[in-house]
Amino acid sequence: MVMRFWLGFLILLSGTSAALAVDPGTAVEQAHAEIWRRFVDRHGVLVDFTDLDGTIQLPTPEECREGKPNALGWFQPIENGAMFNGLYLDGALNRWKATKSDDDAAKARRLMEGLLLLNSISDVPGFVGRGVSTDGRSHFPMGSNDQTMPWYFGLWRYLESGLATPEERERIIRHLTTTTTAIIASGWKMPAEAPFGFRGGFNGYTFESAPRQLFVLQLMHRITGESRWQTDYLESLTQRGGEGNRSRLEICQAGMVFDYARTHNWTSCVSVSALRGLWEMESDPERRAAFAEGLRKSALLAAESLPDGVKFQADDGTTFSQDWRSAMMPLWVPQKTEHEASDLAIRQLREFVKISTRRHGETSFIREPVSAAWIVTLCPDRSVVEEHRPAIQQMIAYLDYRGLYYSTFFWVECAWWRLQ
């Protein structure tokens, strides 16, 4: 009780309005309520941002077809549906396992159906979309490796949870099989629509790609029982390449790295989730130990971001705007390649953050540390998790989720239910 009092006092001094959320369990319930009040669309897909009353400026079907604001769909509200749904399912299913509530089961089922929808909106085999427009089908022409891996992860979690009905299992396995067949046929590249062809892949020798390819192969062996998947998995483990000519198993054992920004826990956690899945599915003691070591190293690196979780200031004078059109559309030009689309998107972001200065605070001091917290809780070494439990709980209790505009605080739920 004394510790809770002083934590509340410190939060009051910090200038945030989050003092009401001193107890982390209460804070998690507030976060859960906000996710389902504002950020899950009618198709069961998470959107990136909304106003505080839940209003949202979705791209129109015509804008999606024309690649507006950009063909990648970056920095507008349906940018990360497959990614966020797949990762959030870890928290949603762990919540259901704890509560056995019909309501929590229904919410997990909605997220799963959202994932299947995003794999059903294109005529391109293996395509996993980011989200859908007002018509429930129109979408941007490029997904990514960061969208597709969580799609796999979420469906795997659902299959393993005990919640899936026989009919759901059949549908999920059919989607997984047809998508994997298409991806492998493309050389492990993520299928995209014309004129782009592909975007991203799982075939490299980096932490971004190695655990993902291995996870998919191991998953396919698990759900089909076919020996060819195990043969391919064992071969993939030992294949070498890239910097240092390391095997994929060695890359996994070395754990998470940050290679394009000071930190990027929010995208790196995708590969950490694959590594966690590998650890859970692996039966060989030596390989399992290697995956556990990679998870431990990943957790230690992620933990360095936890102190940022109490730096967010809700009243720092910044403002939020979801008017991406006024900021981004004046720069729009047609795009025919992934490079043209990404170049345009980065230039558009520079304009968007001029009118929505709040974005920086929520991405730097919420998105990064809360995804880092989930990475820590994915570590199978409980001593590592327990060491960082106080910092994670303090972070969870610090925020007033009713005042946040971006949905990326969903990792709070994922971390919390793993702490339990």
C-alpha positions as CSV (number, residue, x, y, z in Angstrom):
1,M,0.0,0.0,0.0
2,V,2.8,2.4,0.9
3,M,4.6,1.7,-2.4
4,R,1.3,2.3,-4.3
5,F,0.9,5.6,-2.6
6,W,4.3,6.8,-3.5
7,L,4.0,5.6,-7.1
8,G,0.7,7.6,-7.4
9,F,2.4,10.6,-5.9
10,L,5.3,10.5,-8.4
11,I,2.8,10.1,-11.2
12,L,1.0,13.2,-10.0
13,L,4.2,15.1,-9.9
14,S,5.0,14.0,-13.5
15,G,2.3,16.2,-14.9
16,T,0.3,13.5,-16.6
17,S,-3.4,13.0,-15.9
18,A,-2.9,9.3,-15.3
19,A,-3.0,9.3,-11.5
20,L,-6.3,7.4,-11.6
21,A,-4.5,4.4,-13.2
22,V,-2.1,3.8,-10.3
23,D,-3.0,0.1,-10.0
24,P,-1.6,-1.7,-13.1
25,G,-4.5,-4.2,-13.2
26,T,-7.0,-1.3,-13.3
27,A,-4.8,0.4,-15.9
28,V,-4.9,-2.7,-18.1
29,E,-8.7,-2.8,-17.9
30,Q,-8.8,0.8,-19.0
31,A,-6.5,0.0,-21.9
32,H,-8.6,-3.0,-22.9
33,A,-11.8,-0.9,-22.9
34,E,-10.2,1.8,-25.0
35,I,-8.9,-0.7,-27.6
36,W,-12.4,-2.1,-28.1
37,R,-14.2,1.2,-27.9
38,R,-12.2,3.0,-30.6
39,F,-9.6,0.9,-32.4
40,V,-11.2,-2.4,-33.6
41,D,-13.2,-1.8,-36.7
42,R,-16.4,-3.5,-37.7
43,H,-14.4,-6.2,-39.5
44,G,-12.4,-7.1,-36.4
45,V,-9.2,-5.3,-37.6
46,L,-7.2,-2.9,-35.5
47,V,-6.7,0.6,-36.9
48,D,-3.6,2.7,-36.2
49,F,-5.2,5.9,-34.8
50,T,-8.5,7.7,-34.1
51,D,-9.8,10.8,-32.4
52,L,-10.7,10.4,-28.7
53,D,-14.4,10.0,-29.6
54,G,-13.6,7.2,-32.0
55,T,-14.0,9.1,-35.3
56,I,-11.7,8.1,-38.0
57,Q,-10.8,9.3,-41.5
58,L,-10.5,6.1,-43.5
59,P,-9.1,6.1,-47.0
60,T,-11.8,5.7,-49.6
61,P,-11.9,2.7,-52.0
62,E,-10.7,5.0,-54.8
63,E,-7.8,6.2,-52.7
64,C,-6.7,2.7,-52.0
65,R,-6.9,1.7,-55.7
66,E,-4.9,4.8,-56.7
67,G,-2.2,4.5,-53.9
68,K,-3.2,7.6,-52.0
69,P,-1.6,8.9,-49.9
70,N,1.0,6.3,-51.0
71,A,0.8,2.7,-52.3
72,L,2.3,1.3,-49.1
73,G,-0.5,2.7,-47.1
74,W,1.9,4.3,-44.6
75,F,0.9,6.9,-42.0
76,Q,-2.9,6.6,-42.5
77,P,-5.3,4.7,-40.2
78,I,-5.3,1.3,-41.9
79,E,-1.5,0.9,-42.0
80,N,-0.9,-2.0,-39.7
81,G,-4.0,-4.2,-39.3
82,A,-2.5,-7.6,-40.0
83,M,0.5,-6.8,-37.8
84,F,-1.4,-5.4,-34.8
85,N,-4.2,-8.1,-35.0
86,G,-1.7,-10.9,-35.1
87,L,0.4,-9.6,-32.2
88,Y,-2.6,-8.5,-30.1
89,L,-4.1,-12.0,-30.3
90,D,-1.4,-13.1,-28.0
91,G,-2.7,-10.8,-25.3
92,A,-6.4,-11.4,-26.2
93,L,-6.0,-15.2,-26.0
94,N,-4.0,-15.1,-22.7
95,R,-6.7,-12.9,-21.3
96,W,-9.4,-15.4,-22.3
97,K,-7.4,-18.3,-20.8
98,A,-7.4,-16.4,-17.5
99,T,-11.0,-15.3,-17.5
100,K,-12.8,-18.0,-19.6
101,S,-15.2,-15.2,-20.4
102,D,-17.6,-15.6,-23.3
103,D,-17.0,-11.9,-24.1
104,D,-13.2,-12.4,-24.2
105,A,-13.6,-15.5,-26.4
106,A,-15.8,-13.5,-28.8
107,K,-13.2,-10.7,-29.0
108,A,-10.4,-13.1,-29.8
109,R,-12.6,-14.7,-32.4
110,R,-13.2,-11.3,-34.0
111,L,-9.5,-10.7,-34.3
112,M,-8.9,-14.1,-35.9
113,E,-11.7,-13.4,-38.4
114,G,-10.1,-10.1,-39.2
115,L,-6.9,-11.9,-40.0
116,L,-8.6,-14.3,-42.4
117,L,-10.4,-11.3,-44.0
118,L,-7.1,-9.6,-44.7
119,N,-6.0,-12.8,-46.5
120,S,-9.2,-12.9,-48.6
121,I,-9.4,-9.4,-50.1
122,S,-7.0,-9.9,-53.1
123,D,-6.9,-12.1,-56.1
124,V,-3.1,-12.4,-55.6
125,P,-2.3,-15.7,-53.9
126,G,-0.5,-15.3,-50.6
127,F,-1.4,-11.6,-50.2
128,V,-2.0,-10.3,-46.7
129,G,-3.5,-6.9,-46.6
130,R,-2.9,-4.1,-44.0
131,G,-6.6,-3.2,-43.5
132,V,-9.8,-2.4,-45.4
133,S,-11.5,0.8,-46.6
134,T,-15.1,1.8,-46.0
135,D,-16.4,-1.0,-48.3
136,G,-14.8,-3.7,-46.2
137,R,-12.6,-4.9,-49.1
138,S,-10.7,-2.2,-50.8
139,H,-7.0,-2.0,-49.6
140,F,-3.5,-0.8,-50.5
141,P,-1.6,-3.0,-52.9
142,M,1.4,-3.8,-50.7
143,G,1.6,-5.6,-47.5
144,S,5.0,-6.5,-46.0
145,N,7.0,-9.1,-44.1
146,D,6.1,-7.2,-40.9
147,Q,2.4,-7.6,-41.7
148,T,2.6,-11.3,-42.8
149,M,4.6,-12.7,-39.9
150,P,2.2,-11.5,-37.3
151,W,-0.6,-12.9,-39.5
152,Y,1.0,-16.3,-39.1
153,F,1.7,-15.8,-35.4
154,G,-1.9,-14.8,-34.5
155,L,-3.5,-17.7,-36.4
156,W,-1.0,-20.1,-34.8
157,R,-1.8,-18.8,-31.4
158,Y,-5.5,-19.2,-32.1
159,L,-5.1,-22.8,-33.3
160,E,-3.1,-23.6,-30.1
161,S,-5.4,-21.9,-27.7
162,G,-8.1,-24.5,-27.5
163,L,-10.7,-21.9,-28.6
164,A,-10.8,-22.9,-32.3
165,T,-13.8,-24.9,-33.5
166,P,-13.3,-27.8,-36.0
167,E,-14.6,-25.5,-38.8
168,E,-12.4,-22.7,-37.8
169,R,-9.4,-25.0,-37.7
170,E,-10.1,-26.2,-41.2
171,R,-10.4,-22.7,-42.5
172,I,-7.3,-21.4,-40.8
173,I,-5.2,-24.3,-41.9
174,R,-6.4,-23.8,-45.5
175,H,-5.4,-20.2,-45.4
176,L,-2.0,-21.0,-43.9
177,T,-1.3,-23.7,-46.5
178,T,-2.3,-21.7,-49.6
179,T,-0.5,-18.6,-48.3
180,T,2.7,-20.5,-47.5
181,T,2.6,-22.3,-50.9
182,A,2.5,-18.9,-52.7
183,I,5.2,-17.3,-50.6
184,I,7.6,-20.2,-51.1
185,A,6.8,-20.3,-54.8
186,S,7.9,-16.6,-54.9
187,G,11.3,-17.4,-53.2
188,W,10.0,-16.4,-49.8
189,K,8.9,-13.0,-50.9
190,M,5.7,-11.4,-49.8
191,P,3.2,-11.2,-52.7
192,A,1.9,-7.7,-53.6
193,E,-0.5,-6.5,-56.3
194,A,0.4,-5.0,-59.7
195,P,2.6,-3.2,-60.5
196,F,4.6,-3.9,-57.4
197,G,4.8,-7.7,-57.4
198,F,6.4,-8.2,-54.0
199,R,7.5,-6.4,-50.9
200,G,9.8,-7.8,-48.3
201,G,10.6,-11.4,-47.6
202,F,11.7,-14.1,-45.2
203,N,14.7,-15.5,-47.1
204,G,17.6,-13.4,-45.7
205,Y,20.3,-14.0,-43.1
206,T,19.3,-11.4,-40.6
207,F,17.3,-11.4,-37.4
208,E,14.5,-9.8,-39.3
209,S,14.1,-12.8,-41.6
210,A,15.8,-15.9,-40.2
211,P,13.3,-16.6,-37.3
212,R,10.4,-15.9,-39.6
213,Q,11.3,-18.5,-42.3
214,L,12.0,-21.1,-39.6
215,F,8.8,-20.4,-37.8
216,V,6.7,-20.8,-40.9
217,L,8.3,-24.2,-41.8
218,Q,8.0,-25.5,-38.3
219,L,4.4,-24.3,-38.1
220,M,3.5,-26.1,-41.4
221,H,5.0,-29.3,-40.1
222,R,3.0,-28.9,-36.9
223,I,-0.4,-28.4,-38.6
224,T,0.0,-30.8,-41.4
225,G,2.3,-33.5,-40.0
226,E,4.0,-33.8,-43.4
227,S,7.6,-34.7,-43.2
228,R,8.7,-32.5,-46.1
229,W,8.2,-29.4,-43.9
230,Q,10.5,-30.8,-41.2
231,T,13.1,-31.7,-43.8
232,D,13.0,-28.1,-45.1
233,Y,13.1,-26.7,-41.6
234,L,16.2,-28.7,-40.7
235,E,17.9,-27.6,-43.9
236,S,17.0,-24.0,-43.4
237,L,18.4,-24.1,-39.8
238,T,21.9,-24.9,-41.1
239,Q,22.0,-22.8,-44.3
240,R,24.5,-19.9,-44.0
241,G,24.8,-16.5,-45.5
242,G,24.9,-12.8,-44.9
243,E,27.3,-10.9,-42.7
244,G,29.5,-13.3,-40.9
245,N,28.3,-16.2,-42.9
246,R,26.1,-17.4,-40.0
247,S,23.5,-20.1,-40.0
248,R,19.9,-19.2,-39.3
249,L,20.1,-21.1,-36.0
250,E,23.1,-19.0,-35.0
251,I,21.3,-15.8,-36.0
252,C,18.4,-16.8,-33.8
253,Q,20.7,-17.7,-30.9
254,A,22.3,-14.2,-31.1
255,G,18.9,-12.6,-30.6
256,M,17.4,-9.2,-31.5
257,V,19.5,-6.4,-33.0
258,F,18.6,-2.8,-33.9
259,D,19.9,-2.1,-37.4
260,Y,18.1,0.9,-38.9
261,A,17.3,3.1,-35.9
262,R,18.4,3.6,-32.3
263,T,15.6,1.3,-31.3
264,H,12.8,-0.4,-33.2
265,N,11.3,-2.7,-30.7
266,W,7.9,-2.3,-32.3
267,T,9.0,-4.0,-35.5
268,S,11.7,-6.3,-34.0
269,C,9.1,-7.9,-31.7
270,V,7.7,-9.5,-34.8
271,S,10.9,-11.7,-35.1
272,V,11.0,-12.2,-31.4
273,S,7.5,-13.6,-31.5
274,A,8.7,-16.0,-34.2
275,L,11.6,-17.0,-32.0
276,R,9.2,-17.6,-29.1
277,G,7.1,-19.8,-31.3
278,L,10.2,-21.8,-32.4
279,W,11.1,-22.3,-28.7
280,E,7.6,-23.6,-28.0
281,M,7.4,-25.9,-30.9
282,E,11.0,-27.3,-30.9
283,S,11.6,-30.7,-29.3
284,D,15.4,-31.0,-29.8
285,P,17.0,-29.9,-26.5
286,E,20.0,-28.2,-28.1
287,R,18.0,-26.2,-30.6
288,R,15.5,-25.3,-28.0
289,A,18.3,-24.0,-25.8
290,A,19.6,-21.9,-28.7
291,F,16.2,-20.3,-29.2
292,A,15.9,-19.7,-25.4
293,E,19.2,-17.9,-25.5
294,G,18.1,-15.7,-28.4
295,L,15.0,-14.8,-26.4
296,R,17.0,-14.0,-23.3
297,K,19.4,-11.7,-25.3
298,S,16.4,-10.1,-27.0
299,A,14.8,-9.4,-23.6
300,L,17.9,-7.8,-22.2
301,L,18.2,-5.5,-25.2
302,A,14.5,-4.6,-25.1
303,A,14.7,-3.9,-21.3
304,E,17.0,-0.9,-22.1
305,S,13.9,0.8,-23.5
306,L,11.7,0.3,-20.5
307,P,12.7,3.5,-18.7
308,D,11.2,5.5,-21.6
309,G,7.8,4.1,-20.6
310,V,7.4,6.8,-17.9
311,K,8.6,9.8,-20.0
312,F,5.4,10.4,-22.0
313,Q,3.8,13.7,-21.1
314,A,0.1,14.1,-22.1
315,D,0.2,17.8,-21.6
316,D,3.4,18.7,-23.4
317,G,1.8,21.1,-25.7
318,T,1.8,18.9,-28.7
319,T,-1.4,18.4,-30.8
320,F,-2.9,15.5,-32.6
321,S,-4.5,15.6,-36.1
322,Q,-5.7,12.8,-38.1
323,D,-6.1,15.0,-41.2
324,W,-3.6,13.0,-43.2
325,R,-5.1,14.2,-46.4
326,S,-4.4,17.9,-46.0
327,A,-0.8,17.2,-45.0
328,M,0.1,14.3,-47.3
329,M,-2.0,14.6,-50.4
330,P,-0.4,17.7,-51.9
331,L,2.8,15.7,-52.4
332,W,1.1,12.7,-54.0
333,V,2.4,11.4,-57.4
334,P,1.7,8.1,-59.0
335,Q,4.1,5.3,-58.0
336,K,5.1,2.2,-59.9
337,T,7.8,0.8,-57.6
338,E,8.2,0.1,-53.9
339,H,11.1,2.6,-53.8
340,E,8.9,5.3,-55.3
341,A,6.2,4.6,-52.8
342,S,8.5,4.6,-49.8
343,D,10.3,7.7,-50.9
344,L,6.9,9.5,-51.3
345,A,5.7,8.2,-47.9
346,I,8.8,9.5,-46.0
347,R,8.4,13.0,-47.6
348,Q,4.7,12.9,-46.7
349,L,5.5,12.0,-43.1
350,R,7.6,15.1,-42.7
351,E,4.6,17.2,-43.5
352,F,2.1,15.1,-41.5
353,V,4.2,15.5,-38.2
354,K,4.1,19.3,-38.7
355,I,0.3,19.3,-38.0
356,S,0.3,16.2,-35.7
357,T,3.2,16.9,-33.4
358,R,1.7,14.4,-30.8
359,R,2.8,11.5,-33.0
360,H,6.4,11.7,-31.9
361,G,5.6,11.4,-28.2
362,E,3.3,8.4,-28.7
363,T,5.7,6.5,-31.0
364,S,8.9,7.2,-28.9
365,F,7.5,6.9,-25.4
366,I,4.6,4.5,-25.8
367,R,5.0,2.4,-28.8
368,E,8.7,1.6,-28.2
369,P,8.7,0.8,-24.5
370,V,5.4,-1.1,-24.4
371,S,6.5,-3.4,-27.3
372,A,9.8,-3.8,-25.4
373,A,7.8,-4.9,-22.4
374,W,6.2,-7.6,-24.4
375,I,9.5,-8.8,-25.7
376,V,10.8,-9.1,-22.1
377,T,7.7,-11.2,-21.1
378,L,8.3,-13.5,-24.1
379,C,11.5,-14.7,-22.5
380,P,11.2,-18.2,-21.1
381,D,13.7,-17.4,-18.3
382,R,11.4,-16.2,-15.5
383,S,14.3,-14.7,-13.6
384,V,14.8,-12.2,-16.5
385,V,11.1,-11.4,-16.5
386,E,10.8,-11.0,-12.8
387,E,13.8,-8.6,-12.7
388,H,11.9,-6.2,-15.0
389,R,8.4,-6.8,-13.6
390,P,8.5,-3.6,-11.5
391,A,9.4,-1.4,-14.4
392,I,6.8,-3.0,-16.6
393,Q,4.1,-2.6,-14.0
394,Q,5.1,1.0,-13.4
395,M,4.9,1.7,-17.1
396,I,1.4,0.2,-17.4
397,A,0.2,2.2,-14.4
398,Y,1.6,5.4,-15.7
399,L,-0.6,6.0,-18.7
400,D,-4.1,7.3,-19.1
401,Y,-5.2,5.3,-22.1
402,R,-8.3,7.4,-22.7
403,G,-6.1,10.2,-23.8
404,L,-4.0,8.3,-26.4
405,Y,-4.6,8.6,-30.1
406,Y,-2.6,5.7,-31.4
407,S,-3.6,2.1,-30.8
408,T,0.0,0.9,-30.2
409,F,-0.6,0.7,-26.4
410,F,-2.2,-2.7,-27.1
411,W,1.1,-4.3,-26.2
412,V,0.3,-3.3,-22.6
413,E,-2.3,-6.1,-22.5
414,C,0.1,-8.6,-24.2
415,A,2.8,-7.9,-21.6
416,W,0.4,-7.8,-18.6
417,W,-1.2,-11.2,-19.3
418,R,2.2,-12.8,-19.7
419,L,3.3,-11.3,-16.4
420,Q,0.4,-13.2,-14.8
